[in-house]
Amino acid sequence: SLSYVICGPVLQKTPLTNRLGHLLVERVLNARQNWEMDTLRSFCEVSIWLLVVWSTYVGTGGCFGLIAALTLGTAAGAALVVLGELLQQPLRNLERALKESSTGRHMKGRLEEETFV
């Protein structure tokens, strides 16, 4: 996330990458709000980002591995942020459906317990 804060303002300076830079900085500065509003999207982004960083570091090792992991992690994170923005509404719909399904099962289970007793 520190790399987002460093790269974001740099990307905001050019018209071609301005939106991407803004999104990267917003993901860090509004992390809590992002997790509350878009939990599934945030979970997917962070999970894949950690997978890229960890596997790159383990695969390369040492000081070079750390630099490579942070570089590839930042690039992958930027791609994930763009993908997350493109899939934001479908992911929100899926998250809502999962919550409703979970709530429905929970309520059905409680009703069965009350009926049984």
N, CA, C and O atoms as a Tinker XYZ file with bonds, in Angstrom:
   468  protein
     1  N      0.814000   -1.195000    0.000000    73     2
     2  CA     0.000000    0.000000    0.000000    64     1     3
     3  C      0.858000    1.261000    0.000000    63     2     4     5
     4  O      0.446000    2.292000   -0.530000    81     3
     5  N      2.039000    1.183000    0.586000    73     3     6
     6  CA     2.952000    2.319000    0.539000    64     5     7
     7  C      3.349000    2.608000   -0.901000    63     6     8     9
     8  O      3.490000    3.765000   -1.297000    81     7
     9  N      3.527000    1.549000   -1.680000    73     7    10
    10  CA     3.883000    1.755000   -3.082000    64     9    11
    11  C      2.769000    2.452000   -3.845000    63    10    12    13
    12  O      3.038000    3.200000   -4.784000    81    11
    13  N      1.511000    2.215000   -3.450000    73    11    14
    14  CA     0.382000    2.916000   -4.076000    64    13    15
    15  C      0.449000    4.410000   -3.771000    63    14    16    17
    16  O      0.206000    5.247000   -4.640000    81    15
    17  N      0.781000    4.728000   -2.523000    73    15    18
    18  CA     0.856000    6.130000   -2.111000    64    17    19
    19  C      2.007000    6.831000   -2.832000    63    18    20    21
    20  O      1.918000    8.022000   -3.131000    81    19
    21  N      3.071000    6.108000   -3.106000    73    19    22
    22  CA     4.209000    6.692000   -3.817000    64    21    23
    23  C      3.912000    6.802000   -5.311000    63    22    24    25
    24  O      4.148000    7.847000   -5.917000    81    23
    25  N      3.395000    5.726000   -5.905000    73    23    26
    26  CA     3.151000    5.707000   -7.347000    64    25    27
    27  C      1.917000    6.498000   -7.753000    63    26    28    29
    28  O      1.886000    7.087000   -8.834000    81    27
    29  N      0.907000    6.518000   -6.904000    73    27    30
    30  CA    -0.350000    7.186000   -7.234000    64    29    31
    31  C     -0.187000    8.635000   -7.647000    63    30    32    33
    32  O     -0.652000    9.019000   -8.720000    81    31
    33  N      0.466000    9.460000   -6.818000    73    31    34
    34  CA     0.634000   10.870000   -7.203000    64    33    35
    35  C      1.455000   11.045000   -8.488000    63    34    36    37
    36  O      1.211000   11.971000   -9.260000    81    35
    37  N      2.410000   10.170000   -8.709000    73    35    38
    38  CA     3.199000   10.237000   -9.950000    64    37    39
    39  C      2.306000    9.954000  -11.152000    63    38    40    41
    40  O      2.380000   10.648000  -12.166000    81    39
    41  N      1.462000    8.933000  -11.034000    73    39    42
    42  CA     0.552000    8.591000  -12.120000    64    41    43
    43  C     -0.506000    9.667000  -12.342000    63    42    44    45
    44  O     -1.005000    9.815000  -13.457000    81    43
    45  N     -0.855000   10.414000  -11.306000    73    43    46
    46  CA    -1.866000   11.461000  -11.431000    64    45    47
    47  C     -1.379000   12.648000  -12.251000    63    46    48    49
    48  O     -2.186000   13.474000  -12.678000    81    47
    49  N     -0.098000   12.744000  -12.473000    73    47    50
    50  CA     0.467000   13.901000  -13.168000    64    49    51
    51  C      0.288000   13.854000  -14.685000    63    50    52    53
    52  O      0.380000   14.889000  -15.345000    81    51
    53  N      0.038000   12.689000  -15.237000    73    51    54
    54  CA    -0.139000   12.600000  -16.684000    64    53    55
    55  C     -1.600000   12.309000  -17.012000    63    54    56    57
    56  O     -2.256000   11.554000  -16.294000    81    55
    57  N     -2.105000   12.890000  -18.067000    73    55    58
    58  CA    -3.525000   12.693000  -18.413000    64    57    59
    59  C     -3.891000   11.225000  -18.657000    63    58    60    61
    60  O     -4.997000   10.798000  -18.325000    81    59
    61  N     -2.975000   10.463000  -19.230000    73    59    62
    62  CA    -3.261000    9.072000  -19.563000    64    61    63
    63  C     -3.445000    8.198000  -18.323000    63    62    64    65
    64  O     -4.259000    7.275000  -18.327000    81    63
    65  N     -2.695000    8.485000  -17.271000    73    63    66
    66  CA    -2.732000    7.639000  -16.073000    64    65    67
    67  C     -3.331000    8.344000  -14.857000    63    66    68    69
    68  O     -3.258000    7.824000  -13.744000    81    67
    69  N     -3.915000    9.505000  -15.058000    73    67    70
    70  CA    -4.467000   10.291000  -13.956000    64    69    71
    71  C     -5.506000    9.498000  -13.162000    63    70    72    73
    72  O     -5.445000    9.456000  -11.934000    81    71
    73  N     -6.447000    8.877000  -13.846000    73    71    74
    74  CA    -7.529000    8.133000  -13.170000    64    73    75
    75  C     -6.960000    6.965000  -12.360000    63    74    76    77
    76  O     -7.391000    6.720000  -11.233000    81    75
    77  N     -5.990000    6.243000  -12.938000    73    75    78
    78  CA    -5.374000    5.119000  -12.237000    64    77    79
    79  C     -4.678000    5.596000  -10.973000    63    78    80    81
    80  O     -4.819000    4.977000   -9.918000    81    79
    81  N     -3.933000    6.683000  -11.065000    73    79    82
    82  CA    -3.255000    7.236000   -9.896000    64    81    83
    83  C     -4.240000    7.622000   -8.811000    63    82    84    85
    84  O     -4.003000    7.374000   -7.628000    81    83
    85  N     -5.337000    8.224000   -9.212000    73    83    86
    86  CA    -6.377000    8.612000   -8.254000    64    85    87
    87  C     -6.970000    7.380000   -7.569000    63    86    88    89
    88  O     -7.176000    7.383000   -6.356000    81    87
    89  N     -7.245000    6.327000   -8.346000    73    87    90
    90  CA    -7.817000    5.098000   -7.773000    64    89    91
    91  C     -6.859000    4.446000   -6.778000    63    90    92    93
    92  O     -7.286000    3.980000   -5.721000    81    91
    93  N     -5.571000    4.411000   -7.109000    73    91    94
    94  CA    -4.591000    3.792000   -6.212000    64    93    95
    95  C     -4.529000    4.533000   -4.874000    63    94    96    97
    96  O     -4.532000    3.916000   -3.809000    81    95
    97  N     -4.474000    5.851000   -4.946000    73    95    98
    98  CA    -4.405000    6.643000   -3.716000    64    97    99
    99  C     -5.699000    6.481000   -2.918000    63    98   100   101
   100  O     -5.659000    6.354000   -1.694000    81    99
   101  N     -6.842000    6.485000   -3.600000    73    99   102
   102  CA    -8.121000    6.334000   -2.912000    64   101   103
   103  C     -8.237000    4.984000   -2.198000    63   102   104   105
   104  O     -8.817000    4.907000   -1.115000    81   103
   105  N     -7.689000    3.921000   -2.795000    73   103   106
   106  CA    -7.762000    2.599000   -2.165000    64   105   107
   107  C     -7.055000    2.612000   -0.811000    63   106   108   109
   108  O     -7.502000    1.959000    0.132000    81   107
   109  N     -5.962000    3.350000   -0.718000    73   107   110
   110  CA    -5.199000    3.398000    0.533000    64   109   111
   111  C     -5.846000    4.368000    1.526000    63   110   112   113
   112  O     -6.058000    4.027000    2.689000    81   111
   113  N     -6.153000    5.565000    1.060000    73   111   114
   114  CA    -6.678000    6.587000    1.970000    64   113   115
   115  C     -8.073000    6.256000    2.484000    63   114   116   117
   116  O     -8.438000    6.669000    3.585000    81   115
   117  N     -8.851000    5.522000    1.709000    73   115   118
   118  CA   -10.213000    5.167000    2.115000    64   117   119
   119  C    -10.356000    3.661000    2.320000    63   118   120   121
   120  O    -11.386000    3.076000    1.985000    81   119
   121  N     -9.328000    3.049000    2.867000    73   119   122
   122  CA    -9.317000    1.587000    3.019000    64   121   123
   123  C    -10.506000    1.091000    3.834000    63   122   124   125
   124  O    -11.159000    0.124000    3.442000    81   123
   125  N    -10.790000    1.723000    4.936000    73   123   126
   126  CA   -11.895000    1.261000    5.778000    64   125   127
   127  C    -13.229000    1.334000    5.038000    63   126   128   129
   128  O    -14.014000    0.386000    5.058000    81   127
   129  N    -13.472000    2.455000    4.393000    73   127   130
   130  CA   -14.720000    2.623000    3.634000    64   129   131
   131  C    -14.799000    1.605000    2.496000    63   130   132   133
   132  O    -15.867000    1.052000    2.234000    81   131
   133  N    -13.673000    1.354000    1.818000    73   131   134
   134  CA   -13.659000    0.357000    0.741000    64   133   135
   135  C    -14.029000   -1.022000    1.268000    63   134   136   137
   136  O    -14.813000   -1.736000    0.644000    81   135
   137  N    -13.468000   -1.398000    2.413000    73   135   138
   138  CA   -13.767000   -2.713000    2.982000    64   137   139
   139  C    -15.219000   -2.807000    3.445000    63   138   140   141
   140  O    -15.834000   -3.868000    3.340000    81   139
   141  N    -15.766000   -1.714000    3.953000    73   139   142
   142  CA   -17.156000   -1.732000    4.408000    64   141   143
   143  C    -18.141000   -1.776000    3.244000    63   142   144   145
   144  O    -19.137000   -2.497000    3.305000    81   143
   145  N    -17.874000   -1.012000    2.187000    73   143   146
   146  CA   -18.805000   -0.931000    1.057000    64   145   147
   147  C    -18.608000   -2.041000    0.040000    63   146   148   149
   148  O    -19.576000   -2.531000   -0.541000    81   147
   149  N    -17.370000   -2.438000   -0.178000    73   147   150
   150  CA   -17.036000   -3.421000   -1.217000    64   149   151
   151  C    -16.121000   -4.497000   -0.638000    63   150   152   153
   152  O    -14.962000   -4.627000   -1.033000    81   151
   153  N    -16.660000   -5.256000    0.299000    73   151   154
   154  CA   -15.862000   -6.261000    1.001000    64   153   155
   155  C    -15.325000   -7.318000    0.050000    63   154   156   157
   156  O    -14.142000   -7.656000    0.111000    81   155
   157  N    -16.158000   -7.838000   -0.814000    73   155   158
   158  CA   -15.723000   -8.892000   -1.730000    64   157   159
   159  C    -14.655000   -8.385000   -2.682000    63   158   160   161
   160  O    -13.655000   -9.067000   -2.907000    81   159
   161  N    -14.849000   -7.197000   -3.243000    73   159   162
   162  CA   -13.855000   -6.617000   -4.145000    64   161   163
   163  C    -12.531000   -6.409000   -3.417000    63   162   164   165
   164  O    -11.470000   -6.759000   -3.933000    81   163
   165  N    -12.599000   -5.838000   -2.216000    73   163   166
   166  CA   -11.380000   -5.580000   -1.444000    64   165   167
   167  C    -10.669000   -6.879000   -1.095000    63   166   168   169
   168  O     -9.444000   -6.962000   -1.178000    81   167
   169  N    -11.435000   -7.891000   -0.707000    73   167   170
   170  CA   -10.853000   -9.187000   -0.377000    64   169   171
   171  C    -10.137000   -9.789000   -1.587000    63   170   172   173
   172  O     -9.014000  -10.279000   -1.470000    81   171
   173  N    -10.783000   -9.750000   -2.734000    73   171   174
   174  CA   -10.171000  -10.301000   -3.955000    64   173   175
   175  C     -8.899000   -9.544000   -4.321000    63   174   176   177
   176  O     -7.877000  -10.155000   -4.633000    81   175
   177  N     -8.963000   -8.214000   -4.281000    73   175   178
   178  CA    -7.796000   -7.405000   -4.632000    64   177   179
   179  C     -6.622000   -7.689000   -3.698000    63   178   180   181
   180  O     -5.500000   -7.904000   -4.156000    81   179
   181  N     -6.876000   -7.689000   -2.409000    73   179   182
   182  CA    -5.794000   -7.891000   -1.442000    64   181   183
   183  C     -5.255000   -9.321000   -1.512000    63   182   184   185
   184  O     -4.043000   -9.524000   -1.434000    81   183
   185  N     -6.120000  -10.295000   -1.656000    73   183   186
   186  CA    -5.682000  -11.694000   -1.726000    64   185   187
   187  C     -4.769000  -11.939000   -2.923000    63   186   188   189
   188  O     -3.709000  -12.550000   -2.789000    81   187
   189  N     -5.179000  -11.467000   -4.076000    73   187   190
   190  CA    -4.365000  -11.677000   -5.274000    64   189   191
   191  C     -3.078000  -10.871000   -5.191000    63   190   192   193
   192  O     -2.023000  -11.347000   -5.610000    81   191
   193  N     -3.152000   -9.658000   -4.656000    73   191   194
   194  CA    -1.957000   -8.843000   -4.493000    64   193   195
   195  C     -0.949000   -9.536000   -3.576000    63   194   196   197
   196  O      0.241000   -9.594000   -3.887000    81   195
   197  N     -1.426000  -10.062000   -2.443000    73   195   198
   198  CA    -0.534000  -10.778000   -1.528000    64   197   199
   199  C      0.055000  -12.025000   -2.175000    63   198   200   201
   200  O      1.224000  -12.345000   -1.958000    81   199
   201  N     -0.741000  -12.724000   -2.962000    73   199   202
   202  CA    -0.249000  -13.904000   -3.677000    64   201   203
   203  C      0.886000  -13.529000   -4.622000    63   202   204   205
   204  O      1.902000  -14.222000   -4.679000    81   203
   205  N      0.720000  -12.442000   -5.357000    73   203   206
   206  CA     1.765000  -11.997000   -6.289000    64   205   207
   207  C      3.027000  -11.593000   -5.537000    63   206   208   209
   208  O      4.130000  -12.006000   -5.897000    81   207
   209  N      2.863000  -10.784000   -4.490000    73   207   210
   210  CA     4.033000  -10.320000   -3.728000    64   209   211
   211  C      4.750000  -11.494000   -3.076000    63   210   212   213
   212  O      5.970000  -11.609000   -3.191000    81   211
   213  N      4.023000  -12.357000   -2.403000    73   211   214
   214  CA     4.628000  -13.477000   -1.694000    64   213   215
   215  C      5.301000  -14.449000   -2.656000    63   214   216   217
   216  O      6.446000  -14.841000   -2.433000    81   215
   217  N      4.612000  -14.839000   -3.712000    73   215   218
   218  CA     5.197000  -15.813000   -4.637000    64   217   219
   219  C      6.407000  -15.242000   -5.370000    63   218   220   221
   220  O      7.352000  -15.976000   -5.661000    81   219
   221  N      6.392000  -13.950000   -5.671000    73   219   222
   222  CA     7.556000  -13.327000   -6.315000    64   221   223
   223  C      8.732000  -13.303000   -5.361000    63   222   224   225
   224  O      9.857000  -13.610000   -5.754000    81   223
   225  N      8.487000  -12.946000   -4.124000    73   223   226
   226  CA     9.568000  -12.896000   -3.139000    64   225   227
   227  C     10.148000  -14.282000   -2.892000    63   226   228   229
   228  O     11.367000  -14.449000   -2.867000    81   227
   229  N      9.295000  -15.261000   -2.712000    73   227   230
   230  CA     9.764000  -16.627000   -2.461000    64   229   231
   231  C     10.515000  -17.168000   -3.679000    63   230   232   233
   232  O     11.517000  -17.869000   -3.541000    81   231
   233  N     10.023000  -16.836000   -4.861000    73   231   234
   234  CA    10.652000  -17.329000   -6.089000    64   233   235
   235  C     11.992000  -16.708000   -6.389000    63   234   236   237
   236  O     12.841000  -17.343000   -7.014000    81   235
   237  N     12.206000  -15.460000   -5.950000    73   235   238
   238  CA    13.461000  -14.778000   -6.271000    64   237   239
   239  C     14.380000  -14.644000   -5.065000    63   238   240   241
   240  O     15.596000  -14.772000   -5.208000    81   239
   241  N     13.834000  -14.390000   -3.888000    73   239   242
   242  CA    14.607000  -14.333000   -2.647000    64   241   243
   243  C     15.572000  -13.167000   -2.558000    63   242   244   245
   244  O     15.863000  -12.498000   -3.550000    81   243
   245  N     16.056000  -12.940000   -1.359000    73   243   246
   246  CA    17.067000  -11.928000   -1.102000    64   245   247
   247  C     16.593000  -10.507000   -1.334000    63   246   248   249
   248  O     15.394000  -10.248000   -1.437000    81   247
   249  N     17.544000   -9.591000   -1.415000    73   247   250
   250  CA    17.247000   -8.173000   -1.610000    64   249   251
   251  C     16.585000   -7.949000   -2.972000    63   250   252   253
   252  O     15.627000   -7.184000   -3.087000    81   251
   253  N     17.108000   -8.625000   -4.003000    73   251   254
   254  CA    16.501000   -8.496000   -5.328000    64   253   255
   255  C     15.056000   -8.988000   -5.300000    63   254   256   257
   256  O     14.183000   -8.409000   -5.946000    81   255
   257  N     14.815000  -10.050000   -4.555000    73   255   258
   258  CA    13.470000  -10.597000   -4.448000    64   257   259
   259  C     12.495000   -9.613000   -3.836000    63   258   260   261
   260  O     11.343000   -9.527000   -4.260000    81   259
   261  N     12.954000   -8.872000   -2.843000    73   259   262
   262  CA    12.103000   -7.877000   -2.211000    64   261   263
   263  C     11.754000   -6.765000   -3.196000    63   262   264   265
   264  O     10.599000   -6.350000   -3.287000    81   263
   265  N     12.736000   -6.293000   -3.917000    73   263   266
   266  CA    12.500000   -5.238000   -4.915000    64   265   267
   267  C     11.581000   -5.751000   -6.022000    63   266   268   269
   268  O     10.651000   -5.058000   -6.434000    81   267
   269  N     11.843000   -6.957000   -6.498000    73   267   270
   270  CA    11.003000   -7.547000   -7.546000    64   269   271
   271  C      9.582000   -7.754000   -7.045000    63   270   272   273
   272  O      8.621000   -7.497000   -7.770000    81   271
   273  N      9.446000   -8.218000   -5.807000    73   271   274
   274  CA     8.118000   -8.466000   -5.249000    64   273   275
   275  C      7.321000   -7.173000   -5.121000    63   274   276   277
   276  O      6.135000   -7.138000   -5.450000    81   275
   277  N      7.962000   -6.117000   -4.650000    73   275   278
   278  CA     7.270000   -4.844000   -4.516000    64   277   279
   279  C      6.915000   -4.250000   -5.877000    63   278   280   281
   280  O      5.840000   -3.674000   -6.047000    81   279
   281  N      7.819000   -4.392000   -6.842000    73   279   282
   282  CA     7.555000   -3.866000   -8.183000    64   281   283
   283  C      6.418000   -4.619000   -8.860000    63   282   284   285
   284  O      5.478000   -4.010000   -9.371000    81   283
   285  N      6.508000   -5.945000   -8.859000    73   283   286
   286  CA     5.448000   -6.738000   -9.483000    64   285   287
   287  C      4.138000   -6.632000   -8.701000    63   286   288   289
   288  O      3.056000   -6.627000   -9.290000    81   287
   289  N      4.240000   -6.549000   -7.394000    73   287   290
   290  CA     3.047000   -6.387000   -6.576000    64   289   291
   291  C      2.328000   -5.085000   -6.872000    63   290   292   293
   292  O      1.099000   -5.048000   -6.934000    81   291
   293  N      3.095000   -4.010000   -7.057000    73   291   294
   294  CA     2.490000   -2.721000   -7.394000    64   293   295
   295  C      1.838000   -2.769000   -8.769000    63   294   296   297
   296  O      0.729000   -2.266000   -8.947000    81   295
   297  N      2.514000   -3.367000   -9.736000    73   295   298
   298  CA     1.946000   -3.482000  -11.085000    64   297   299
   299  C      0.683000   -4.347000  -11.065000    63   298   300   301
   300  O     -0.327000   -4.000000  -11.676000    81   299
   301  N      0.753000   -5.468000  -10.359000    73   299   302
   302  CA    -0.421000   -6.343000  -10.261000    64   301   303
   303  C     -1.547000   -5.632000   -9.513000    63   302   304   305
   304  O     -2.716000   -5.749000   -9.883000    81   303
   305  N     -1.197000   -4.907000   -8.475000    73   303   306
   306  CA    -2.197000   -4.162000   -7.717000    64   305   307
   307  C     -2.901000   -3.121000   -8.566000    63   306   308   309
   308  O     -4.115000   -2.945000   -8.467000    81   307
   309  N     -2.137000   -2.434000   -9.400000    73   307   310
   310  CA    -2.746000   -1.440000  -10.297000    64   309   311
   311  C     -3.718000   -2.122000  -11.252000    63   310   312   313
   312  O     -4.820000   -1.624000  -11.484000    81   311
   313  N     -3.311000   -3.258000  -11.803000    73   311   314
   314  CA    -4.201000   -3.998000  -12.709000    64   313   315
   315  C     -5.442000   -4.479000  -11.963000    63   314   316   317
   316  O     -6.544000   -4.447000  -12.511000    81   315
   317  N     -5.272000   -4.923000  -10.723000    73   315   318
   318  CA    -6.405000   -5.397000   -9.920000    64   317   319
   319  C     -7.374000   -4.269000   -9.574000    63   318   320   321
   320  O     -8.586000   -4.477000   -9.525000    81   319
   321  N     -6.840000   -3.089000   -9.339000    73   319   322
   322  CA    -7.700000   -1.943000   -9.038000    64   321   323
   323  C     -8.558000   -1.611000  -10.260000    63   322   324   325
   324  O     -9.755000   -1.352000  -10.129000    81   323
   325  N     -7.950000   -1.619000  -11.441000    73   323   326
   326  CA    -8.713000   -1.353000  -12.667000    64   325   327
   327  C     -9.770000   -2.437000  -12.869000    63   326   328   329
   328  O    -10.926000   -2.134000  -13.165000    81   327
   329  N     -9.378000   -3.685000  -12.710000    73   327   330
   330  CA   -10.324000   -4.788000  -12.856000    64   329   331
   331  C    -11.432000   -4.698000  -11.795000    63   330   332   333
   332  O    -12.601000   -4.947000  -12.088000    81   331
   333  N    -11.055000   -4.343000  -10.576000    73   331   334
   334  CA   -12.033000   -4.184000   -9.508000    64   333   335
   335  C    -13.043000   -3.090000   -9.814000    63   334   336   337
   336  O    -14.224000   -3.229000   -9.498000    81   335
   337  N    -12.591000   -2.014000  -10.422000    73   335   338
   338  CA   -13.503000   -0.943000  -10.811000    64   337   339
   339  C    -14.454000   -1.410000  -11.904000    63   338   340   341
   340  O    -15.645000   -1.100000  -11.872000    81   339
   341  N    -13.928000   -2.153000  -12.868000    73   339   342
   342  CA   -14.765000   -2.653000  -13.960000    64   341   343
   343  C    -15.809000   -3.651000  -13.467000    63   342   344   345
   344  O    -16.925000   -3.703000  -13.985000    81   343
   345  N    -15.437000   -4.442000  -12.463000    73   343   346
   346  CA   -16.338000   -5.479000  -11.939000    64   345   347
   347  C    -17.049000   -5.065000  -10.653000    63   346   348   349
   348  O    -17.664000   -5.896000   -9.985000    81   347
   349  N    -16.965000   -3.799000  -10.311000    73   347   350
   350  CA   -17.504000   -3.342000   -9.020000    64   349   351
   351  C    -18.982000   -3.685000   -8.851000    63   350   352   353
   352  O    -19.357000   -4.258000   -7.828000    81   351
   353  N    -19.817000   -3.358000   -9.807000    73   351   354
   354  CA   -21.247000   -3.615000   -9.642000    64   353   355
   355  C    -21.575000   -5.109000   -9.642000    63   354   356   357
   356  O    -22.356000   -5.549000   -8.799000    81   355
   357  N    -21.006000   -5.913000  -10.561000    73   355   358
   358  CA   -21.277000   -7.358000  -10.468000    64   357   359
   359  C    -20.814000   -7.972000   -9.144000    63   358   360   361
   360  O    -21.478000   -8.859000   -8.608000    81   359
   361  N    -19.681000   -7.507000   -8.616000    73   359   362
   362  CA   -19.205000   -8.020000   -7.330000    64   361   363
   363  C    -20.129000   -7.587000   -6.192000    63   362   364   365
   364  O    -20.368000   -8.358000   -5.263000    81   363
   365  N    -20.646000   -6.370000   -6.259000    73   363   366
   366  CA   -21.608000   -5.913000   -5.246000    64   365   367
   367  C    -22.873000   -6.768000   -5.296000    63   366   368   369
   368  O    -23.414000   -7.154000   -4.259000    81   367
   369  N    -23.338000   -7.060000   -6.512000    73   367   370
   370  CA   -24.532000   -7.896000   -6.658000    64   369   371
   371  C    -24.299000   -9.290000   -6.091000    63   370   372   373
   372  O    -25.159000   -9.838000   -5.402000    81   371
   373  N    -23.125000   -9.865000   -6.386000    73   371   374
   374  CA   -22.788000  -11.188000   -5.867000    64   373   375
   375  C    -22.692000  -11.170000   -4.345000    63   374   376   377
   376  O    -23.196000  -12.070000   -3.673000    81   375
   377  N    -22.047000  -10.149000   -3.812000    73   375   378
   378  CA   -21.917000  -10.035000   -2.350000    64   377   379
   379  C    -23.289000   -9.914000   -1.693000    63   378   380   381
   380  O    -23.540000  -10.544000   -0.666000    81   379
   381  N    -24.173000   -9.115000   -2.275000    73   379   382
   382  CA   -25.525000   -8.959000   -1.734000    64   381   383
   383  C    -26.274000  -10.286000   -1.768000    63   382   384   385
   384  O    -26.943000  -10.653000   -0.802000    81   383
   385  N    -26.160000  -11.007000   -2.890000    73   383   386
   386  CA   -26.843000  -12.301000   -3.015000    64   385   387
   387  C    -26.315000  -13.296000   -1.983000    63   386   388   389
   388  O    -27.089000  -14.049000   -1.390000    81   387
   389  N    -25.002000  -13.300000   -1.770000    73   387   390
   390  CA   -24.417000  -14.201000   -0.774000    64   389   391
   391  C    -24.906000  -13.857000    0.631000    63   390   392   393
   392  O    -25.217000  -14.750000    1.419000    81   391
   393  N    -24.972000  -12.577000    0.939000    73   391   394
   394  CA   -25.455000  -12.157000    2.255000    64   393   395
   395  C    -26.909000  -12.548000    2.444000    63   394   396   397
   396  O    -27.287000  -13.060000    3.498000    81   395
   397  N    -27.731000  -12.307000    1.417000    73   395   398
   398  CA   -29.150000  -12.653000    1.511000    64   397   399
   399  C    -29.341000  -14.159000    1.642000    63   398   400   401
   400  O    -30.198000  -14.618000    2.397000    81   399
   401  N    -28.548000  -14.918000    0.913000    73   399   402
   402  CA   -28.623000  -16.367000    0.990000    64   401   403
   403  C    -28.222000  -16.852000    2.376000    63   402   404   405
   404  O    -28.867000  -17.733000    2.945000    81   403
   405  N    -27.166000  -16.280000    2.910000    73   403   406
   406  CA   -26.694000  -16.647000    4.244000    64   405   407
   407  C    -27.729000  -16.275000    5.306000    63   406   408   409
   408  O    -27.992000  -17.057000    6.219000    81   407
   409  N    -28.306000  -15.101000    5.187000    73   407   410
   410  CA   -29.327000  -14.661000    6.133000    64   409   411
   411  C    -30.552000  -15.555000    6.043000    63   410   412   413
   412  O    -31.137000  -15.922000    7.062000    81   411
   413  N    -30.938000  -15.905000    4.826000    73   411   414
   414  CA   -32.093000  -16.783000    4.632000    64   413   415
   415  C    -31.879000  -18.150000    5.251000    63   414   416   417
   416  O    -32.781000  -18.695000    5.888000    81   415
   417  N    -30.680000  -18.712000    5.068000    73   415   418
   418  CA   -30.373000  -20.024000    5.667000    64   417   419
   419  C    -30.362000  -19.923000    7.178000    63   418   420   421
   420  O    -30.847000  -20.818000    7.870000    81   419
   421  N    -29.807000  -18.831000    7.693000    73   419   422
   422  CA   -29.745000  -18.644000    9.144000    64   421   423
   423  C    -31.151000  -18.556000    9.728000    63   422   424   425
   424  O    -31.449000  -19.180000   10.746000    81   423
   425  N    -32.012000  -17.777000    9.077000    73   423   426
   426  CA   -33.382000  -17.621000    9.568000    64   425   427
   427  C    -34.147000  -18.937000    9.455000    63   426   428   429
   428  O    -34.940000  -19.266000   10.337000    81   427
   429  N    -33.919000  -19.690000    8.382000    73   427   430
   430  CA   -34.590000  -20.977000    8.206000    64   429   431
   431  C    -34.161000  -21.947000    9.311000    63   430   432   433
   432  O    -34.983000  -22.677000    9.865000    81   431
   433  N    -32.858000  -21.942000    9.622000    73   431   434
   434  CA   -32.349000  -22.802000   10.687000    64   433   435
   435  C    -32.937000  -22.438000   12.036000    63   434   436   437
   436  O    -33.254000  -23.325000   12.828000    81   435
   437  N    -33.085000  -21.167000   12.311000    73   435   438
   438  CA   -33.683000  -20.709000   13.588000    64   437   439
   439  C    -35.148000  -21.115000   13.652000    63   438   440   441
   440  O    -35.644000  -21.532000   14.699000    81   439
   441  N    -35.835000  -20.990000   12.522000    73   439   442
   442  CA   -37.256000  -21.363000   12.491000    64   441   443
   443  C    -37.417000  -22.854000   12.742000    63   442   444   445
   444  O    -38.325000  -23.267000   13.463000    81   443
   445  N    -36.541000  -23.670000   12.150000    73   443   446
   446  CA   -36.592000  -25.116000   12.369000    64   445   447
   447  C    -36.303000  -25.460000   13.817000    63   446   448   449
   448  O    -36.929000  -26.357000   14.383000    81   447
   449  N    -35.344000  -24.741000   14.428000    73   447   450
   450  CA   -35.022000  -24.992000   15.836000    64   449   451
   451  C    -36.219000  -24.654000   16.726000    63   450   452   453
   452  O    -36.546000  -25.401000   17.648000    81   451
   453  N    -36.867000  -23.522000   16.442000    73   451   454
   454  CA   -38.014000  -23.112000   17.257000    64   453   455
   455  C    -39.169000  -24.090000   17.071000    63   454   456   457
   456  O    -39.888000  -24.392000   18.024000    81   455
   457  N    -39.349000  -24.582000   15.857000    73   455   458
   458  CA   -40.423000  -25.534000   15.576000    64   457   459
   459  C    -40.165000  -26.847000   16.275000    63   458   460   461
   460  O    -41.096000  -27.482000   16.771000    81   459
   461  N    -38.891000  -27.269000   16.322000    73   459   462
   462  CA   -38.516000  -28.537000   16.926000    64   461   463
   463  C    -38.725000  -28.516000   18.439000    63   462   464   465
   464  O    -39.141000  -29.515000   19.025000    81   463
   465  N    -38.436000  -27.378000   19.068000    73   463   466
   466  CA   -38.534000  -27.273000   20.516000    64   465   467
   467  C    -39.911000  -27.083000   20.925000    63   466   468
   468  O    -40.191000  -26.973000   22.119000    81   467
